[in-house]
Amino acid sequence: MTTCIALIVAGGTGQRFGAERPKQYLDLAGKPILRRTVEAFLRHPLVTGVQVVIDPAWRDLYDAAVAGLDLPEPVTGGATRQDSVRNGLEALAARGGCGRVLIHDAARPLIDAATIAAVVAALDGTPGAIAAVPVADTLKRGQDGTVAATVDRESLWRAQTPQGFRFPEILAAHRSAAGLALTDDAAVAERAGLTVALVPANEENFKVTTPDDLTRATRAVLSTLGDVRTGTGFDVHRFTEGDFVTLCGLRVPHSHGLEGHSDADVGLHALTDAILGALAAGDIGSHFPPSDPQWRGADSATFLRHAAGLVDERGGVIAHTDVTIICERPKVGPHREAMAARIAGILGIAPDRVSVKATTTERLGFTGRGEGIAAQAVATIRLPG
């Protein structure tokens, strides 16, 4: 099979959206927009790899958005989209290039598999092909706030992405067009004399540009995820010798450690079981048997990522998680926000979808006597219904 790399352009700042962060890192029904876009190409059978181009100023958000995905190091974008695409193409060329490249906007997260396949197939007969939608509305040319003329909409199309090309041709075209203010990659190809085919696409493949667009995209995603499920989890570990405990992915100083086959993280263990329970997929022990020596001392983030991956495989999302730590000591409050952020990063969801809190048993029972720590968790997921 000819290699086909998806080049995801995510270097913009999204100023028109007006958010505190670039729109590609905003939450869309439980996942960052960028993650949804990247996953659409990673799971496509005709795509052999994905390369993302970013603004390194937002590297921490990028890392959180794509945590756990099999991606190469991101490429640094340029001052304009055209510069960013060229940087991405040059990075691919430095690694030996590819047969075909699909250039796609990060802010088009609803791209469907059929459109990707159609653009790739069109490259069998032409050096370029773009997803596009015929213009349906009547078009007017304005002048001084009034209608100056009606524009014939016949043969007019609205360009989308992905825009696919045979790699050597589009690389050469971008190199020759450096410094020009061309609006998309098809324009770069046209300038170089390349034929670009129009591939009828889906209206839902719109670009998220405004808050209204994000609302529309959220409705579209949730309309396909009607199977809402809730799972619960509970875990306990006793204290042992040591000077720290691992809770919700963080190392917290303490007078004792926790005894367990892995890192004894009661918070992540309970949450892993909650997600597995929502999937009706057994418990943590059935996936990671404590009798298996490979899990001795293991980072429990591995277990939680596995559970999240099972949700991804089912085409679902994790809508919300809630973890309660039960102990007298150590104090959880000072670490709560960091714990929530850590869980969000492991799961690849927005921090406001993660709750971490703590309580005591008023010195009753084994936790009240300081013999160990318990945790309970609830996870809500949405699956295609």
Buried (B, 14 or more C-beta within 10 A) or exposed (E): EEBBBBBBBBBBBBEEBEBEEBBBBBBBBBBBBBBBBBBBBBEBEBBBBBBBBBBEEBEEBBEBBBBBBEBEEBBBBBEBBBBBBBBBBEBBBEEEBBBBBBBBBBBBBBBBBEBBBBBBBBBEEBBBBBBBBEBEEEEEEEEEEEEEEEEEEEEEBBBBBBBBBBBBBBBEBBBEBEEEEBEBBBBBBBEBEBEBBBBEBBEBBBBBEBEEBBEBBBEBBBEBBEEBBEBBBBBBBEBEEEEBBBBBBBEBEBEBBBEBBBBBBBBBBBBBBBBBBBBEBEEBEEBBEEEEEEBEEBBBBBBBBBBBEBBBEBEBBBBBBBBBBBBBBBEBEEBBEBBBBBBBBBBBBBBEBBBBEBEEBEEEEBBBEBBBBBBBBBBBBBBEE
